[in-house]
Amino acid sequence: MAITYSRESGSLFPDSILSMNDKKDIDDSVKDIVMQIYSLIENNKINKAKALRNDHPELDDYEVNAADFNLLAEEIQNIGIYTKRLSGTVVSKDEPTLDYDTGSSWIRQLD
């Protein structure tokens, strides 16, 4: 049975694991442009706000839009879809041959 994963926000799970970069809070160096964007949004000029945001790639390190949150939500959704495939697994007390945290459990495929 083929599984269809969500790709709406850019998730590549399970072919690739999500790599989240650290984001910065808005600071004095970008405050003015961010306030302009917020002002456009408040005045219902969404397309202009989006265009202004896209014209400033220096804002990529700052959290001023929902794209990263949408991607994270999609990744979580895809992990949920993937776990449905694990219905033939159990939590095992057998120790694996790798490093692990004391007292942890792990999933193994049923034979």
Secondary structure, 3 states (H helix, E strand, C coil): CCCCCCCCCCCCCCCCCCCCCCCECCCCCCHHHHHHHHHHHHCCCHHHHHHHHHCCHHHHHECCCCHHHHHHHHHHHHHHHHHHHHHHEEEECCCCCCCCCCCCCEEEECC
